[in-house]
């Protein structure tokens, strides 16, 4: 049993740096996208947001969805925007829940999204994310 536990811990220790690097790559891509967007290069910003979003960065998912909704640097695509918002929301990104609530036609469902946004924001404020 001890050998099995030791082997599992060793395997986890080998995988953890790769997972951390994957997250770091998303953060680097997000910063690059924010720089391009601030300098007015929306198409390159959208590209790097796509890279960061694909690496699981919820802020990038939200920002890319916003650009898709507005047609900023990319063709307007509400369906793709909704998919990115839903992924970010599943990671409890409050702004994604809020945007989904604003897009929702059903008032009861919209209210549910807004409650989830408030809950996620409370957790963010308490450092629980």
Buried (B, 14 or more C-beta within 10 A) or exposed (E): EEEEEEEEEEEEEEEEEEEEEEEEBBBBBBEBBBEBBEEEBBEBBBBBBBBBBBBBBBBBBBBBBBBBBEEBBBEEBEEBBBBBBBBBBEBBBBBBBBBBBEBBEEEEEBEBBBEBBEEBBEEEEEEEE
